[in-house]
Amino acid sequence: PLDLILSFIAYILPFSLTFTIPWGFLTAVLLVFGKMSAENELIALRSSGVGITRICLSVLLLALMCVGICLWINVDVAPKAQMKMKAQEHQFNVAKSQDEMKLKQDQASADAMLARQRAEADAQLARDKAEAEAKLARDRAEFDMMLKSWTAEQSAALSARSQAADTATTRAVGEK
């Protein structure tokens, strides 16, 4: 953007010159004639026969030259600079709006990608949850089968012991 800043300064310069040239010239005239008056040079010039019109003639010629420059700047240079500055401002606004549009598109694509990633993560989480629930159900069924089998074995063993005890009791009672 250095060229943008430099061109902006170049386009603004004619507008500032229309004010600085007259003020600078006025300041210069006041300082010169003030200094000449303070050092009595004006009195010396008048004493040597130089008239006030002759003293002011060079100032008048410089003033006319400054008026011509200011007129040229106001009539020709400043309007051209203003048009170029507006064109550059338009280009800058167009570039800025294009950048903003690209930024919005990038943001939208990033949001879409984020939504897609969230959906994928949610789907994976749902699959993992379903898989864990299925494994838990299989483990419970296996545990229930093992428990039934063990319970059946224990019942059979208890029944066998009970029959053996009954048989032994019956034999003992029968022997008596």
WOGITA-V815335 format. One line per field, one symbol per residue. phi: phi as a letter, one per 20 degrees, with the letter a starting at -180 (. if undefined). psi: psi as a letter, one per 20 degrees, with the letter a starting at -180 (. if undefined). burial: I if it has 9 or more other C-alpha atoms within 8 Angstrom, else O. Layout:
phi=???
psi=???
burial=???
This chain:
phi=.ffffffffffeggffffdfffffffffffffffffffelfffffffeneeffffeffffffffffffffffffedfffffffffffffffffffffffffffffffffffffffffffffffffffffffffffffffffffffffffffffffffffffffffffffffffffe
psi=jghgghhgghhhghhhhhhhgghggggggggghgghhhjkhghgghhjjprhhhgighggghghghggghggghhggghghgghghghgggghggghgghghgggggghhgggggghgggggggggghgggghggggghgggggghggggggggggggggggghhgghgghhhhh.
burial=OOOOOOOIOOIIOIIOIIOOIIOOIOOOIOOOOOOIIOOOIOOOIIOOOIOOOOIOOOIOOOIOOIOOOIOIIIOOIIIOIIOIIOOOOOOOOOOOOOOOOOOOOOOOOOOOOOOOOOOOOOOOOOOOOOOOOOOOOOOOOOOOOOOOOOOOOOOOOOOOOOOOOOOOOOOOOOOO
